[in-house]
Amino acid sequence: MPGITLIQLVSEQAMPNLLAAMAIQPDRIVHLCTDTPKTRKGSDSLRRAYKAASLHLEVTAERLSAMPAMREVRDVVARLLREDEKAVLNFTGGTKLMSIGAYAAALVCKRPSFYVDTSGNTFVDGGTAPGIDDLFPDGDTSISQIDRRLSVPHVAIANGVERVDGGKNWKPFLPLATFLLENDTIEAQVQQWATEICKNQPFDFKKRQAWILERYEQPLPDMLEAIAGPAIESGLFEHRDGGLFLSAGRKERIEAVEFDSGPKPFRDFRGMQEFLAAFNEAVMPLQFLQGTWWEVAVADHLSRRDDCRDIRWSVQVGSRGADNTDMEEDILGIADSLNLLYVSCKRGGDKGKLSRYLEETEASAKRVGGSFAKKVFAVCLRPKQRQWKQLTGRAEELRIELITREDILAGHAR
């Protein structure tokens, strides 16, 4: 229906606001924001999310006091409803008093209102006036109507992340990841070799460039011939001069880097970022053998599950730090049609510090996907029974799903 104004209560939960906007696609949205920095920031994040979702609309904000009473909210919403005959209310979010006050205004003004029930997958008619079905395409009030339009960037940006890229394509590397998954003895050997090589990389940038270029000129040990087939198929390695080498095409960016003269190797911070991106591309085959293959195996496993979609591997997520640099997340996706899927992958083992990483997963998932993010902690090597029992207990408390190597292998068997 054209000309609709959607009134929304802004709170820590961004999804009810985003889902309502995507479903109704109003011409205008009014955010009711308490006078707090967190809520103002939440309103700004939603504006960016609407734009990311290709919603072309006007967004304005009405300020409430920091702890608004029910009457204050009722009066503000009533005024907005009377000023615009096509205004409707989404009373999801805010404190209970805010929701009650907003609902009371819609009831008195006899204007349509609704509640976003994500657990029930529906927009619930508030019963304050007829006309809710007319707001949704074909009268479909199910949230599933927008399932396929909702993507990782929409959810992450709505929850305060500045930007999210598309991630990397894991499928070319799947043959090698699958081989390492299914051959644990060989995987342990090549992981140990790659770790020994990588721990000797220098800190100095110029020396680091020389170090990685030297790796590309040296044939790999005979033990790596066991993985040669899938390694070459994945494009990370190649046969030449009678031996197995790192694939020469991956060194071109780092080979082309020229350093500035003087005490500082880079003119600015951006130059350093470009160097690090080139270095990471060049060292990627070694890192893959160290454990990045596990991320690829997990991403592929999740992409086959019915409750997950839009799976993205090695995703660059905008930082909240002062330098505004990107942070990399192992795997992001959409879970259960509506929420962000946050996945942290660790090699594990008895010395893996898994309990600490589990707590970090909880905090990072909330930062990127909000309180309703689905959290997965993928552990390749299970530690000893006592440590594993403690980990599973804490994961259950935090509602974090654990995925192991055995789980993925069982999926392959099916």
Order of alpha helices (4+ residues) and beta strands (2+ residues): beta-alpha-beta-alpha-beta-alpha-beta-alpha-beta-beta-alpha-alpha-alpha-alpha-alpha-alpha-beta-beta-alpha-alpha-alpha-beta-beta-beta-alpha-beta-alpha-beta-alpha
